[in-house]
Amino acid sequence: GTCKAGHHLVHQPTTNDVAVLTPCSLCGTQPSARDAERVLQQEARLIKELSRINNIIDSGRSRSEPVGNAILSLKPAHPHHYLSGQVYAIQAELYKNIDQPKKAAEALMHSVECREAIVCFTTRETAFKHEYHGDYLQMACSGESNQSVVRVQLMAAQKSYRHAIQLLLLLVGPSHPYSNCVTRKLLAVQSRLRSDAIALGLEVCNFCGGKGVPHGNDVEDSIVVQALEGKALPRCGRGGAVSYCC
């Protein structure tokens, strides 16, 4: 719009309807016919290119028909456009495959932000994206010599795993394999962070971020090691909703 801060949405209730742009979300300005045509054409080109790339990948022709440069050149019309999540996700996968986990993490976080802006309810896909973001950040640590950078990345991974487990606790519960998997990843990151790993007696739970109840003195032996070995975890003091509390 004229305010340069809002955005227009494409309105097309069914595939039989003609796609039109809505007024600016902030100033209410109606898009010009020229702007509407430009955006809709850009969207159509992006749909066509995504379809072409996915067709090559799905049919196993990516070796004979490389699509890496095409994937990196994909540019969505808006960070929260409904196609943006697909673009960022496929770019994250490419970066992972060419051993650039830091860029993969950045692209995947854009995908997460896009999905959370569009989908206003909790989904497993969002939880998994947070989990994969933490995975990519940990992968990036393996090639990083600067320990300060490693620590920052591990703390960001910890944050992503926390987001993932919070969503999974709501969706599938604390005893589900999905929740247990992310729990162990979170505990592994915390053990690497050492000073941030487990702090007995803290008022705030280092796992769930809520009020916790300490569980004895030898925390590392009784909780972290047990968890990494796949043993049962004590229940969190926060209403028993989380399987671990520092």
MINU-954569 format. One line per 10 residues: number of its first residue (from 1); for each residue x, y, z of N, C-alpha, C, O. Coordinates in nm, 2 decimals, decimal comma. Atoms other than C-alpha are relative to their C-alpha. Example, Ala and Ser with C-alpha at 12.3 -4.5 7.8 and 13.67 -1.06 7.14 Angstrom:
<rs>
1 = 0,09/-0,12/0,00/1,23/-0,45/0,78/0,09/0,12/0,00/0,19/0,12/0,07  -0,09/-0,11/0,00/1,37/-0,11/0,71/-0,08/0,11/0,08/-0,03/0,22/0,09
</rs>
This chain:
<rs>
1 = 0,08/-0,12/0,00/0,00/0,00/0,00/0,08/0,13/0,00/0,21/0,12/0,00  -0,07/-0,13/0,00/0,09/0,37/0,00/0,09/0,02/0,13/0,18/0,09/0,13  -0,07/-0,01/-0,12/0,21/0,33/0,36/0,14/-0,07/0,00/0,22/-0,05/0,08  -0,13/0,08/0,02/0,49/0,09/0,24/0,03/-0,09/0,12/0,14/-0,15/0,12  -0,02/0,08/-0,11/0,45/-0,11/0,56/-0,10/-0,12/0,01/-0,07/-0,22/0,06  0,09/0,11/0,00/0,14/-0,32/0,51/0,01/-0,09/-0,11/0,11/-0,08/-0,19  -0,01/0,10/0,11/0,07/-0,60/0,27/-0,14/-0,03/-0,06/-0,24/-0,02/0,01  0,12/0,05/0,07/-0,19/-0,72/0,02/-0,01/-0,15/0,00/0,10/-0,21/-0,02  0,02/0,15/0,00/-0,33/-1,07/0,03/-0,07/-0,04/-0,13/-0,16/0,04/-0,18  0,07/0,05/0,12/-0,44/-1,27/-0,27/-0,13/-0,07/0,05/-0,12/-0,16/0,13
11 = 0,13/0,06/-0,04/-0,81/-1,36/-0,24/-0,05/-0,08/-0,12/-0,08/-0,02/-0,23  0,06/0,09/0,10/-0,93/-1,66/-0,44/-0,06/-0,12/0,07/0,00/-0,22/0,09  0,07/0,11/-0,08/-1,19/-1,87/-0,25/0,01/-0,14/-0,06/0,03/-0,23/0,01  -0,01/0,13/0,07/-1,19/-2,15/-0,52/0,09/0,02/-0,12/0,11/0,13/-0,17  -0,08/-0,01/0,12/-0,98/-2,23/-0,82/-0,08/0,05/-0,12/-0,02/0,09/-0,22  0,08/-0,05/0,10/-1,27/-2,13/-1,03/-0,02/0,15/0,00/-0,06/0,21/-0,10  0,01/-0,15/-0,02/-1,26/-1,77/-0,90/0,12/0,07/-0,05/0,23/0,01/-0,05  -0,11/-0,08/0,04/-1,04/-1,50/-1,04/0,08/0,05/0,12/0,01/0,11/0,21  -0,08/-0,05/-0,12/-0,75/-1,41/-0,80/0,00/0,15/0,00/0,03/0,21/-0,11  -0,01/-0,15/-0,01/-0,76/-1,05/-0,68/0,08/0,03/0,13/0,09/-0,05/0,22
21 = -0,08/-0,04/-0,11/-0,55/-0,86/-0,43/-0,09/0,08/0,09/-0,17/0,17/0,05  0,08/-0,07/-0,10/-0,72/-0,73/-0,11/0,07/0,14/0,03/0,18/0,16/-0,01  -0,05/-0,13/-0,04/-0,67/-0,37/0,02/0,12/-0,02/0,10/0,13/-0,12/0,16  -0,12/0,01/-0,09/-0,35/-0,29/0,22/-0,05/-0,03/0,14/-0,15/0,03/0,19  0,03/0,04/-0,13/-0,36/-0,45/0,56/0,01/0,11/0,11/-0,05/0,11/0,21  -0,02/-0,11/-0,09/-0,26/-0,12/0,73/-0,07/0,13/-0,04/-0,15/0,18/0,04  0,06/-0,13/0,04/-0,37/0,18/0,53/-0,13/-0,01/-0,08/-0,20/0,08/-0,11  0,12/0,02/0,07/-0,65/0,02/0,33/0,00/0,04/-0,14/-0,11/0,04/-0,21  -0,01/-0,04/0,14/-0,53/0,14/0,00/-0,02/-0,12/-0,10/0,03/-0,22/-0,08  0,03/0,10/0,10/-0,66/-0,05/-0,30/0,12/-0,01/-0,09/0,17/0,09/-0,14
31 = -0,12/0,01/0,09/-0,37/-0,19/-0,52/-0,04/0,04/-0,14/-0,16/0,02/-0,18  0,02/-0,04/0,14/-0,34/-0,05/-0,87/-0,01/-0,12/-0,08/0,04/-0,23/-0,04  0,02/0,12/0,09/-0,43/-0,28/-1,16/0,14/-0,04/-0,04/0,17/-0,16/-0,06  -0,14/0,03/0,05/-0,06/-0,26/-1,26/0,07/-0,08/0,11/0,14/-0,19/0,08  -0,06/0,07/-0,11/0,06/-0,37/-0,91/-0,06/-0,14/0,02/0,01/-0,24/0,04  0,07/0,13/-0,01/-0,20/-0,64/-0,89/0,05/-0,10/-0,10/0,07/-0,22/-0,07  -0,04/0,08/0,10/-0,10/-0,78/-1,22/0,14/-0,05/0,02/0,17/-0,17/-0,01  -0,14/0,03/-0,03/0,27/-0,77/-1,13/0,01/-0,11/0,10/0,09/-0,21/0,08  -0,01/0,10/-0,12/0,22/-0,96/-0,80/-0,06/-0,13/-0,04/0,00/-0,24/-0,01  0,06/0,13/0,04/-0,01/-1,22/-0,95/0,08/-0,07/-0,10/0,08/-0,20/-0,10
41 = -0,08/0,07/0,10/0,22/-1,29/-1,24/0,13/-0,05/0,07/0,17/-0,16/0,04  -0,11/0,05/-0,08/0,51/-1,32/-0,99/-0,03/-0,13/0,07/0,04/-0,23/0,07  0,05/0,12/-0,07/0,31/-1,57/-0,79/-0,01/-0,12/-0,10/0,03/-0,23/-0,07  0,02/0,11/0,10/0,22/-1,77/-1,11/0,14/-0,06/-0,04/0,15/-0,18/-0,06  -0,13/0,05/0,04/0,59/-1,79/-1,21/0,06/-0,08/0,11/0,13/-0,18/0,08  -0,06/0,07/-0,11/0,69/-1,90/-0,86/-0,07/-0,14/0,01/0,00/-0,24/0,04  0,07/0,13/-0,01/0,42/-2,18/-0,86/0,05/-0,09/-0,11/0,08/-0,21/-0,09  -0,05/0,08/0,11/0,54/-2,30/-1,20/0,14/-0,05/0,02/0,17/-0,16/0,00  -0,14/0,04/-0,02/0,91/-2,30/-1,10/0,01/-0,10/0,12/0,09/-0,20/0,11  0,00/0,10/-0,11/0,84/-2,48/-0,77/-0,05/-0,14/-0,05/0,00/-0,24/-0,01
51 = 0,05/0,12/0,06/0,64/-2,74/-0,96/0,10/-0,07/-0,08/0,12/-0,19/-0,08  -0,11/0,06/0,09/0,92/-2,79/-1,21/0,11/-0,06/0,09/0,15/-0,17/0,06  -0,11/0,05/-0,08/1,18/-2,83/-0,94/-0,04/-0,12/0,08/0,03/-0,22/0,09  0,05/0,12/-0,07/0,97/-3,07/-0,73/-0,02/-0,12/-0,09/0,01/-0,23/-0,04  0,02/0,11/0,09/0,89/-3,27/-1,03/0,14/-0,07/-0,04/0,15/-0,19/-0,04  -0,14/0,05/0,03/1,27/-3,31/-1,11/0,05/-0,08/0,12/0,10/-0,19/0,10  -0,05/0,07/-0,12/1,35/-3,41/-0,75/-0,08/-0,12/0,03/-0,02/-0,23/0,05  0,09/0,11/-0,02/1,05/-3,64/-0,71/0,03/-0,12/-0,10/0,01/-0,23/-0,06  -0,02/0,11/0,10/1,13/-3,83/-1,03/0,15/-0,05/0,00/0,18/-0,13/-0,09  -0,14/0,04/-0,01/1,50/-3,87/-0,93/0,09/0,05/-0,11/0,19/-0,02/-0,14
61 = -0,09/-0,05/0,11/1,64/-3,66/-1,22/0,09/0,11/0,04/0,15/0,18/-0,04  -0,08/-0,11/-0,04/1,82/-3,41/-1,00/0,15/-0,01/-0,03/0,22/0,09/-0,04  -0,14/0,02/0,04/2,16/-3,56/-1,09/0,03/0,04/-0,14/0,12/0,11/-0,17  -0,01/-0,03/0,14/2,11/-3,53/-1,46/-0,05/0,14/-0,03/-0,01/0,21/-0,13  0,05/-0,14/0,01/1,92/-3,20/-1,42/0,01/0,07/0,13/-0,09/0,09/0,20  -0,02/-0,07/-0,13/2,07/-3,01/-1,13/-0,09/0,12/0,02/-0,12/0,20/-0,08  0,10/-0,11/-0,03/1,83/-2,77/-0,96/0,05/0,09/0,11/-0,02/0,18/0,16  -0,05/-0,08/-0,12/2,06/-2,62/-0,69/-0,01/0,15/-0,03/-0,06/0,22/0,06  0,00/-0,14/0,03/2,10/-2,28/-0,86/-0,15/0,05/-0,01/-0,17/0,17/0,03  0,14/-0,04/0,01/1,73/-2,27/-0,94/-0,07/0,02/0,14/-0,15/0,11/0,16
71 = 0,05/0,00/-0,13/1,64/-2,34/-0,58/0,04/0,13/0,07/-0,03/0,20/0,14  -0,06/-0,11/-0,08/1,87/-2,07/-0,44/-0,05/0,14/-0,06/-0,05/0,24/0,00  0,05/-0,13/0,06/1,73/-1,81/-0,69/-0,15/0,02/0,02/-0,20/0,13/-0,02  0,14/-0,02/-0,03/1,37/-1,86/-0,57/-0,02/0,11/0,09/0,05/0,12/0,20  0,03/-0,12/-0,08/1,23/-1,54/-0,43/-0,15/0,02/0,02/-0,22/0,06/-0,08  0,14/-0,02/-0,02/0,89/-1,52/-0,27/-0,04/0,14/0,00/0,04/0,23/0,02  0,04/-0,14/0,01/0,68/-1,21/-0,31/0,00/0,07/0,13/0,01/0,19/0,14  0,01/-0,06/-0,13/0,65/-1,16/0,06/0,05/-0,11/0,10/0,02/-0,22/0,08  -0,04/0,10/-0,10/0,81/-1,33/0,37/-0,11/-0,09/0,05/-0,08/-0,20/0,09  0,11/0,08/-0,05/0,47/-1,45/0,48/-0,10/-0,04/-0,11/-0,22/-0,08/-0,08
81 = 0,08/0,05/0,11/0,33/-1,54/0,13/-0,02/-0,15/0,02/0,07/-0,21/0,08  0,03/0,14/-0,03/0,17/-1,88/0,14/0,10/-0,09/-0,07/0,12/-0,21/-0,03  -0,10/0,08/0,06/0,44/-2,01/-0,10/0,14/0,02/0,06/0,23/-0,06/0,04  -0,13/-0,03/-0,06/0,73/-1,86/0,11/0,05/-0,12/0,08/0,17/-0,15/0,07  -0,04/0,11/-0,08/0,73/-2,15/0,35/0,06/-0,11/-0,08/0,16/-0,18/-0,04  -0,05/0,10/0,09/0,78/-2,39/0,06/0,14/0,03/-0,05/0,23/-0,05/-0,06  -0,12/-0,05/0,05/1,06/-2,18/-0,08/0,11/-0,02/0,11/0,22/-0,07/0,08  -0,10/0,00/-0,10/1,25/-2,15/0,25/0,03/-0,15/0,04/0,14/-0,18/0,07  -0,02/0,14/-0,03/1,20/-2,52/0,33/0,09/-0,07/-0,10/0,18/-0,15/-0,06  -0,08/0,07/0,10/1,34/-2,64/0,00/0,14/0,05/0,00/0,24/-0,02/-0,03
91 = -0,13/-0,06/0,00/1,63/-2,40/0,03/0,08/-0,05/0,13/0,20/-0,08/0,12  -0,06/0,06/-0,12/1,70/-2,53/0,39/0,05/-0,14/-0,03/0,16/-0,18/0,01  -0,04/0,13/0,03/1,71/-2,88/0,26/0,12/0,00/-0,09/0,21/-0,09/-0,08  -0,11/-0,01/0,09/1,95/-2,78/-0,02/0,13/0,03/0,08/0,23/-0,03/0,06  -0,11/-0,04/-0,08/2,18/-2,61/0,22/0,05/-0,11/0,09/0,17/-0,13/0,11  -0,04/0,11/-0,08/2,18/-2,91/0,45/0,08/-0,10/-0,09/0,18/-0,16/-0,04  -0,06/0,10/0,08/2,27/-3,14/0,16/0,14/0,04/-0,06/0,22/-0,04/-0,09  -0,13/-0,05/0,05/2,56/-2,92/0,05/0,09/0,04/0,12/0,19/0,12/0,10  -0,08/-0,01/-0,12/2,69/-2,91/0,41/0,02/0,15/0,03/0,13/0,20/0,06  0,00/-0,14/-0,05/2,60/-2,55/0,49/-0,11/0,01/0,11/-0,21/0,08/0,09
101 = 0,11/0,00/-0,10/2,40/-2,61/0,82/-0,04/0,13/0,05/-0,16/0,15/0,09  0,03/-0,13/-0,06/2,42/-2,25/0,94/-0,11/0,07/-0,10/-0,20/0,12/-0,05  0,10/-0,06/0,09/2,24/-2,13/0,62/-0,13/-0,08/0,00/-0,23/-0,02/-0,02  0,12/0,09/0,00/2,01/-2,43/0,64/-0,09/0,05/0,12/-0,21/0,05/0,11  0,07/-0,05/-0,12/1,91/-2,31/0,99/-0,07/0,13/-0,02/-0,18/0,15/0,02  0,06/-0,13/0,02/1,85/-1,96/0,88/-0,12/-0,01/-0,09/-0,23/0,05/-0,07  0,11/0,02/0,09/1,63/-2,07/0,59/-0,12/-0,07/0,07/-0,23/-0,03/0,04  0,11/0,08/-0,07/1,43/-2,31/0,81/-0,07/0,09/0,10/-0,19/0,08/0,11  0,07/-0,10/-0,10/1,37/-2,03/1,07/-0,09/0,09/-0,08/-0,20/0,13/-0,03  0,09/-0,08/0,08/1,23/-1,82/0,79/-0,13/-0,08/-0,03/-0,24/-0,02/-0,03
111 = 0,12/0,08/0,02/1,00/-2,11/0,71/-0,09/-0,01/0,12/-0,21/-0,01/0,11  0,08/0,01/-0,13/0,89/-2,14/1,07/-0,07/0,13/0,02/-0,19/0,12/0,05  0,06/-0,13/-0,03/0,82/-1,77/1,10/-0,12/0,02/-0,10/-0,22/0,07/-0,06  0,11/-0,01/0,10/0,61/-1,79/0,77/-0,11/-0,08/0,05/-0,23/-0,03/0,04  0,11/0,09/-0,03/0,41/-2,08/0,89/-0,07/0,05/0,12/-0,20/0,04/0,13  0,07/-0,04/-0,13/0,34/-1,94/1,24/-0,08/0,13/-0,03/-0,17/0,16/0,04  0,07/-0,12/0,04/0,23/-1,61/1,07/-0,13/-0,03/-0,07/-0,23/0,04/-0,06  0,11/0,04/0,08/-0,01/-1,79/0,84/-0,10/-0,09/0,08/-0,22/-0,07/0,08  0,08/0,09/-0,07/-0,13/-2,08/1,05/-0,01/0,03/0,15/0,09/0,03/0,22  0,01/-0,06/-0,14/-0,27/-1,95/1,38/-0,04/-0,11/0,10/-0,12/-0,08/0,19
121 = 0,03/0,11/-0,10/-0,29/-2,29/1,56/0,12/-0,09/0,00/0,20/-0,09/-0,10  -0,12/0,09/-0,02/-0,04/-2,55/1,68/-0,01/-0,12/-0,09/-0,11/-0,19/-0,10  0,00/0,12/0,08/0,06/-2,82/1,44/0,13/-0,08/0,02/0,23/-0,02/0,07  -0,12/0,08/-0,01/0,31/-3,10/1,44/0,11/0,05/-0,10/0,23/0,04/-0,06  -0,10/-0,05/0,10/0,48/-2,96/1,13/0,08/0,11/0,06/0,20/0,12/0,04  -0,08/-0,11/-0,06/0,57/-2,64/1,32/0,09/-0,05/0,10/0,21/-0,01/0,11  -0,09/0,06/-0,11/0,71/-2,85/1,61/0,12/-0,06/-0,06/0,23/-0,05/-0,02  -0,11/0,07/0,07/0,92/-3,06/1,37/0,10/0,10/-0,06/0,22/0,08/-0,06  -0,09/-0,11/0,06/1,05/-2,74/1,20/0,09/0,06/0,11/0,21/0,08/0,09  -0,08/-0,05/-0,11/1,17/-2,61/1,54/0,10/-0,10/0,03/0,22/-0,07/0,06
131 = -0,09/0,11/-0,03/1,33/-2,95/1,61/0,11/0,00/-0,11/0,23/-0,01/-0,07  -0,10/0,00/0,11/1,51/-2,95/1,27/0,09/0,12/0,01/0,21/0,11/-0,02  -0,08/-0,12/-0,02/1,62/-2,59/1,33/0,11/-0,02/0,10/0,23/0,01/0,08  -0,10/0,03/-0,11/1,79/-2,71/1,65/0,11/-0,10/-0,05/0,23/-0,08/-0,02  -0,09/0,10/0,06/1,95/-3,00/1,46/0,10/0,07/-0,09/0,22/0,04/-0,08  -0,10/-0,07/0,09/2,10/-2,77/1,19/0,10/0,08/0,08/0,21/0,09/0,04  -0,09/-0,08/-0,08/2,24/-2,54/1,46/0,11/-0,08/0,06/0,22/-0,04/0,07  -0,10/0,09/-0,06/2,41/-2,83/1,63/0,10/-0,05/-0,11/0,22/-0,06/-0,08  -0,09/0,04/0,11/2,55/-2,95/1,29/0,10/0,11/-0,03/0,21/0,09/-0,06  -0,09/-0,11/0,03/2,69/-2,60/1,24/0,11/0,02/0,10/0,22/0,07/0,07
141 = -0,10/-0,01/-0,11/2,88/-2,62/1,57/0,12/-0,09/-0,03/0,23/-0,06/0,01  -0,11/0,09/0,03/3,09/-2,91/1,44/0,11/0,06/-0,08/0,23/0,01/-0,07  -0,11/-0,06/0,09/3,28/-2,69/1,19/0,04/0,13/0,05/0,10/0,21/-0,02  -0,03/-0,13/-0,06/3,31/-2,39/1,42/0,10/0,00/0,10/0,09/-0,08/0,20  -0,11/0,00/-0,09/3,63/-2,32/1,60/-0,01/0,10/0,11/0,04/0,09/0,22  0,02/-0,11/-0,10/3,52/-2,00/1,78/-0,10/-0,05/0,11/-0,22/-0,07/0,07  0,09/0,05/-0,10/3,37/-2,13/2,11/-0,11/0,09/0,04/-0,21/0,05/0,09  0,10/-0,10/-0,03/3,18/-1,81/2,17/-0,12/-0,02/-0,10/-0,24/-0,01/-0,07  0,10/0,02/0,10/3,00/-1,87/1,84/-0,07/-0,13/0,02/-0,20/-0,14/0,01  0,06/0,13/-0,03/2,94/-2,23/1,93/-0,10/0,01/0,11/-0,21/-0,05/0,10
151 = 0,09/-0,02/-0,12/2,79/-2,13/2,26/-0,13/0,07/-0,04/-0,24/0,03/0,00  0,12/-0,07/0,05/2,55/-1,89/2,09/-0,09/-0,09/-0,08/-0,21/-0,09/-0,07  0,08/0,09/0,08/2,44/-2,15/1,84/-0,06/-0,11/0,08/-0,17/-0,15/0,05  0,06/0,10/-0,09/2,39/-2,41/2,11/-0,12/0,06/0,08/-0,22/-0,01/0,11  0,11/-0,06/-0,08/2,18/-2,17/2,31/-0,12/0,02/-0,09/-0,24/0,01/-0,05  0,11/-0,01/0,10/1,97/-2,10/1,99/-0,06/-0,13/-0,02/-0,18/-0,14/-0,04  0,05/0,14/0,02/1,94/-2,48/1,94/-0,09/-0,03/0,12/-0,19/-0,09/0,11  0,08/0,03/-0,12/1,82/-2,51/2,30/-0,14/0,07/0,00/-0,24/0,01/0,04  0,12/-0,08/0,01/1,56/-2,24/2,24/-0,10/-0,07/-0,10/-0,22/-0,08/-0,07  0,09/0,07/0,10/1,43/-2,43/1,93/-0,05/-0,13/0,05/-0,17/-0,16/0,03
161 = 0,05/0,13/-0,06/1,41/-2,76/2,11/-0,10/0,03/0,10/-0,20/-0,05/0,12  0,10/-0,04/-0,10/1,22/-2,59/2,39/-0,13/0,03/-0,07/-0,24/-0,02/-0,03  0,12/-0,03/0,07/0,97/-2,45/2,14/-0,06/-0,13/-0,05/-0,18/-0,15/-0,04  0,05/0,13/0,05/0,94/-2,80/1,98/-0,07/-0,08/0,11/-0,18/-0,13/0,09  0,06/0,09/-0,11/0,88/-2,98/2,31/-0,12/0,06/0,05/-0,22/-0,01/0,09  0,12/-0,07/-0,06/0,63/-2,72/2,43/-0,12/-0,03/-0,10/-0,23/-0,06/-0,05  0,11/0,03/0,09/0,42/-2,78/2,11/-0,03/-0,15/0,00/-0,15/-0,18/0,00  0,03/0,15/0,00/0,46/-3,16/2,12/-0,07/-0,04/0,13/-0,15/-0,13/0,13  0,07/0,03/-0,12/0,35/-3,17/2,48/-0,15/0,03/-0,01/-0,23/-0,05/0,05  0,14/-0,03/0,02/0,03/-3,01/2,38/-0,07/-0,09/-0,10/-0,18/-0,13/-0,09
171 = 0,06/0,08/0,11/-0,02/-3,22/2,07/0,00/-0,15/0,02/-0,10/-0,22/-0,01  0,00/0,15/-0,02/0,09/-3,57/2,17/0,03/-0,05/0,14/0,02/-0,16/0,17  -0,03/0,04/-0,14/0,18/-3,56/2,54/0,15/-0,03/0,03/0,22/-0,05/-0,07  -0,15/0,01/-0,04/0,51/-3,61/2,73/0,05/-0,14/-0,02/0,18/-0,16/-0,03  -0,05/0,14/0,02/0,53/-3,99/2,68/0,01/-0,05/-0,14/0,06/-0,16/-0,17  0,00/0,03/0,14/0,50/-3,99/2,30/0,15/-0,01/-0,05/0,23/0,07/0,00  -0,14/0,00/0,05/0,82/-4,09/2,11/0,05/0,13/-0,06/0,17/0,16/-0,05  -0,04/-0,13/0,05/0,82/-3,75/1,94/0,05/0,08/0,11/0,16/0,15/0,10  -0,04/-0,08/-0,11/0,84/-3,58/2,27/0,13/-0,05/0,06/0,21/0,03/0,10  -0,12/0,06/-0,06/1,10/-3,82/2,41/0,12/0,03/-0,09/0,23/0,06/-0,03
181 = -0,11/-0,02/0,09/1,32/-3,77/2,10/0,05/0,14/0,02/0,17/0,16/0,03  -0,04/-0,14/-0,01/1,32/-3,39/2,13/0,05/0,02/0,15/0,15/0,10/0,16  -0,04/-0,01/-0,14/1,36/-3,42/2,51/0,15/-0,04/0,01/0,23/0,03/0,07  -0,14/0,04/-0,01/1,69/-3,61/2,47/0,09/0,09/-0,08/0,20/0,12/-0,03  -0,08/-0,10/0,07/1,81/-3,36/2,21/0,03/0,12/0,09/0,14/0,18/0,09  -0,01/-0,11/-0,09/1,74/-3,08/2,45/0,10/-0,02/0,11/0,18/0,06/0,14  -0,09/0,03/-0,11/1,92/-3,25/2,74/0,14/-0,01/-0,05/0,23/0,03/0,02  -0,14/0,02/0,05/2,22/-3,33/2,52/0,06/0,14/-0,03/0,17/0,16/0,00  -0,04/-0,13/0,02/2,24/-2,96/2,42/0,04/0,07/0,14/0,14/0,13/0,15  -0,02/-0,06/-0,13/2,21/-2,85/2,78/0,13/-0,06/0,07/0,20/0,01/0,14
191 = -0,12/0,05/-0,05/2,49/-3,09/2,88/0,12/0,05/-0,06/0,23/0,07/0,00  -0,11/-0,06/0,07/2,71/-2,94/2,62/0,02/0,15/0,05/0,14/0,20/0,05  -0,01/-0,14/-0,05/2,64/-2,59/2,75/0,06/0,01/0,14/0,10/0,11/0,19  -0,06/0,01/-0,13/2,77/-2,71/3,09/-0,07/0,09/0,11/-0,15/0,05/0,18  0,05/-0,09/-0,11/2,70/-2,41/3,31/-0,15/0,03/-0,01/-0,21/0,06/0,09  0,15/-0,01/0,02/2,35/-2,38/3,16/-0,07/-0,13/0,00/-0,20/-0,13/-0,01  0,06/0,13/0,02/2,29/-2,75/3,15/-0,10/-0,03/0,11/-0,22/-0,03/0,08  0,09/0,02/-0,11/2,15/-2,82/3,49/0,04/0,08/0,12/0,16/0,06/0,16  -0,04/-0,07/-0,12/2,15/-2,59/3,79/-0,10/-0,03/0,11/-0,21/0,03/0,12  0,09/0,05/-0,10/2,00/-2,75/4,09/-0,05/0,12/0,09/0,03/0,20/0,14
201 = 0,06/-0,10/-0,09/1,77/-2,53/4,30/-0,04/0,13/-0,07/-0,08/0,22/0,00  0,04/-0,13/0,07/1,71/-2,26/4,03/-0,15/0,01/0,02/-0,23/-0,09/0,02  0,14/-0,02/-0,02/1,37/-2,10/4,07/-0,07/-0,03/-0,13/-0,19/-0,07/-0,13  0,07/0,02/0,13/1,30/-2,13/3,69/0,06/-0,13/-0,05/0,18/-0,16/-0,05  -0,04/0,12/0,06/1,31/-2,47/3,53/0,08/0,02/-0,13/0,04/0,09/-0,22  -0,09/-0,02/0,12/1,60/-2,50/3,28/-0,05/-0,07/-0,12/-0,01/-0,05/-0,23  0,06/0,07/0,11/1,39/-2,73/3,07/-0,12/0,07/-0,06/-0,13/0,11/-0,18  0,13/-0,05/0,05/1,04/-2,59/3,05/-0,02/0,15/0,02/-0,11/0,21/-0,03  0,01/-0,15/-0,02/1,11/-2,23/3,17/-0,10/0,04/0,10/-0,12/0,16/0,13  0,10/-0,03/-0,10/0,85/-2,26/3,44/0,05/-0,03/0,14/0,17/-0,06/0,16
211 = -0,04/0,03/-0,14/0,86/-2,30/3,82/0,02/-0,15/0,02/-0,07/-0,23/-0,01  -0,03/0,15/-0,01/1,02/-2,63/3,90/0,02/-0,04/0,15/0,03/0,04/0,24  -0,02/0,06/-0,13/1,08/-2,86/4,20/0,13/-0,08/-0,01/0,13/-0,17/-0,09  -0,12/0,07/0,01/1,44/-2,98/4,25/-0,02/-0,15/0,04/-0,11/-0,19/0,11  0,01/0,14/-0,02/1,49/-3,36/4,25/0,13/-0,06/0,05/0,19/-0,14/-0,02  -0,12/0,07/-0,06/1,78/-3,45/4,48/0,12/0,08/-0,02/0,12/0,19/-0,08  -0,12/-0,07/0,01/2,14/-3,36/4,48/0,09/-0,03/-0,12/0,14/0,06/-0,19  -0,08/0,04/0,11/2,32/-3,56/4,22/-0,08/0,01/-0,13/-0,12/-0,09/-0,19  0,09/-0,03/0,11/2,13/-3,40/3,93/0,05/-0,07/-0,13/-0,02/-0,12/-0,21  -0,06/0,05/0,13/2,37/-3,50/3,65/-0,02/-0,15/-0,01/-0,06/-0,20/-0,12
221 = 0,01/0,15/0,01/2,36/-3,87/3,74/-0,15/-0,04/0,00/-0,19/-0,13/-0,07  0,14/0,04/-0,02/1,99/-3,88/3,83/-0,09/0,04/-0,12/-0,19/-0,02/-0,14  0,09/-0,05/0,11/1,85/-3,69/3,53/0,07/0,00/-0,14/0,02/-0,07/-0,23  -0,05/-0,02/0,14/2,08/-3,60/3,24/0,05/-0,14/-0,05/0,01/-0,18/-0,16  -0,06/0,13/0,05/2,27/-3,94/3,22/-0,11/-0,10/-0,03/-0,11/-0,17/-0,12  0,11/0,09/0,02/1,95/-4,13/3,27/-0,08/0,03/-0,13/-0,12/-0,06/-0,20  0,08/-0,04/0,12/1,77/-3,94/3,00/0,08/-0,04/-0,13/0,02/-0,09/-0,22  -0,08/0,03/0,12/2,06/-3,98/2,75/0,01/-0,15/-0,02/0,03/-0,20/-0,13  -0,01/0,14/0,01/2,06/-4,35/2,82/-0,14/-0,06/-0,03/-0,16/-0,18/-0,04  0,13/0,05/0,03/1,69/-4,37/2,75/-0,09/-0,04/0,11/-0,19/-0,10/0,10
231 = 0,08/0,04/-0,11/1,57/-4,42/3,10/-0,11/0,10/0,03/-0,11/0,21/-0,02  0,12/-0,08/-0,03/1,25/-4,28/3,25/0,05/0,13/0,07/0,15/0,13/0,15  -0,04/-0,13/-0,06/1,27/-3,91/3,35/-0,10/0,03/0,11/-0,22/0,00/0,11  0,09/-0,04/-0,10/1,12/-3,76/3,67/-0,10/0,10/-0,06/-0,07/0,17/-0,16  0,10/-0,10/0,05/0,81/-3,55/3,63/0,03/0,14/0,05/0,08/0,16/0,16  -0,02/-0,14/-0,03/0,82/-3,18/3,63/-0,09/0,05/0,11/-0,20/0,00/0,12  0,09/-0,05/-0,11/0,69/-2,99/3,93/-0,10/0,10/-0,05/-0,19/0,14/0,02  0,09/-0,10/0,06/0,50/-2,76/3,69/-0,13/-0,08/-0,04/-0,16/-0,10/-0,16  0,13/0,07/0,02/0,17/-2,96/3,72/0,02/-0,13/-0,07/-0,07/-0,19/-0,11  -0,02/0,14/0,06/0,34/-3,28/3,60/-0,01/0,00/-0,15/-0,01/-0,11/-0,21
241 = 0,02/0,00/0,15/0,30/-3,16/3,24/0,13/-0,03/-0,08/0,12/-0,07/-0,19  -0,13/0,02/0,07/0,67/-3,18/3,15/0,08/-0,11/0,07/0,07/-0,13/0,19  -0,06/0,12/-0,05/0,88/-3,49/3,19/0,14/0,03/0,08/0,20/-0,07/0,12  -0,13/-0,03/-0,06/1,18/-3,31/3,34/0,00/0,14/0,07/-0,06/0,23/0,02  -0,01/-0,13/-0,06/1,26/-3,03/3,58/0,14/0,01/0,07/0,18/-0,08/0,14  -0,13/-0,01/-0,06/1,60/-2,90/3,69/-0,01/0,03/0,15/0,10/0,05/0,22
</rs>
